[in-house]
Amino acid sequence: MKGSGNIFNQGDTVTVLKTGESLTISKFQYVKHMKKYCYKVSEHPSTFFFEEEFKTDKKKR
């Protein structure tokens, strides 16, 4: 979704800041009441993460 405000897209590989684990984004969605995006990953389908939990060099769109 180009220009939607999220940093990561489906299929992007990200690194978790706390663990250093590399994960692949499977889904993302905007959480309106928190005003930020959450992400599900392929490796842990029952867990979600927020953008600030990932290490990145990408800029917000």
N, C-alpha and C positions, 0 to 999 in steps of 0.2 A: 504494500500500500504506500505509494509514493506521496510524500508530503503530509502524512497523517500525524507527525509529531513524535513517533516512536524512533528509537535509535536502531533497534535490531529487527530483522525480518526472518520469516520462516526459512530454515536452512542455514542461517548464519551460525558459525562456531564461535562460542564465547568462553571466557575463563572466569570461574567463580573466584572472587577476591579472597575469601577466607580459606579455601581448600586448594586452589590452584588447578582444580579439575576442569578439563575441557568438555563442554557440552554443546549439543546442537539444538537450536530453537525449533520447536515443532508448532507452536501456536503463540499468539500474543493477543492481548485485549486491553482496552482502556478501562480502568476502574474509576468511574465518574466521581464518586464521593471522596476518593483519595487523590484524584487529579494526577494519576500516573499510570503507566503501563505495567502489566504483569505478563510474565512469560512462562510457558510450559516447555519442558525440554524432553527430547526423545529418550534419554537415558534414565530419567526418573519421572515417568508420566503422572504420578500422583502428587508431585511437588511443583510449586510455582515460585518464581523469583521476581524481584523488582530490578529495574535498570541499575540502580546504585549498588547492587550485589555483584555486578559483572565488571571485569577489567576491560577497558576499551580505549581505542584511539579514535573511534568514530565520533562525529559531531552530531548533535541533535538536529533533526530536519526542521 
